Amino acid sequence: MGEFFNPVNAIFGPGSFERLPSLIAGRSYAVVTYGDSYFSSLVERLEQAAGRAALVVNNVQANPDFPDVKLGCEQMKALPQLPEVYIGLGGGSAMDTCKALAVSGGNWPLLKEHLETGGERVDELQNPSIIAVPTTAGTGSEVSIGAVIWDHENEGKWGVRSPNAYADYAVVDPELMLSLPLDQTISTGLDALSHALESIWTDKHNLVTQPIAIKASRLVLENLPALAEDLGNIDLRTNLANAAMLAGIALSQTRTCIAHQCSYPLTMYHEVPHGIACGFSLPMVMEWAIGHDDMCDEGLVEVFGEDLKAGHKNFEKFMDDLNVSRDPTSYGPSQAEWNGWLANAVAGAKGQSFLGKVLI
Ligand SMILES: [Fe+2]
């Protein structure tokens, strides 16, 4: 039995950013983005074409934290009326913050309770228009329901659990990604690869998600090394942007799996960027995945070739060539700590959905 549902209208390809004014269509809008000058200039470009934004929230940081989201809510509350459209402009952190603010209606206590209780008061959340405009090729947040918000003070990681957090439109313009530096290009590319491969080795994979995940995996593997050498290449950027969107579509159905579950402590305690934290372990997880499920094996063969042992070796070399260490201890934890996180991950829901056999 399989299921597929994704309500996001996607507009993609170089120049898509120009479509934003017609999507806003004269409605009042908020932009949620980063504070750097590159993003200020994008907001300016948008305002010149679409009129002034009712609100610009530009305090977004990597791994959005409770105090930052609370501040955004307060800015919304101070407005005479709430904006009709919310535009998340940036990487996953900006899009996720945008989604959280949009559904909050500026009501921080409500949003906080919804997050901390794992989904209560969902019926009270707002449902305004959301337009997600990624400037990295990785997270897939533009086409998925997820909106991850961290509570660093209390070591919490929460998610908005409402279909209202789906964007109405994803506007995926690879031209916005041209100036992304090397380290973020690699980490976000590995995040996209993680979403694609995790969609293959989870028991939630199905007839629709599998070919999407295969295509996304191949696009990253074939294009990321070349892009790392040629960051301003629009064709390679387009291939990665497409890969991330496809991986996000697969992920929106299957959710992520064990590599993601093991990544969270690395990000929480050792500040490892999300894409590296889940990407570095992919060759290890692939080895555990092989030989336990026919559909998973077939998917891996489509990605890595008929000889999966040789494919696995090539995959290790792919990471080594990108200078991404495959050793968990190189990121900070001891081997014993890592093994503990792995054991916890295996016992959790994401670990249970993993089709392979974890060897600790
Ligand atoms: Fe991810």
Residues whose N, C-alpha, C, O or C-beta is under 5 A from the ligand:
A	BS01	LIG	D191
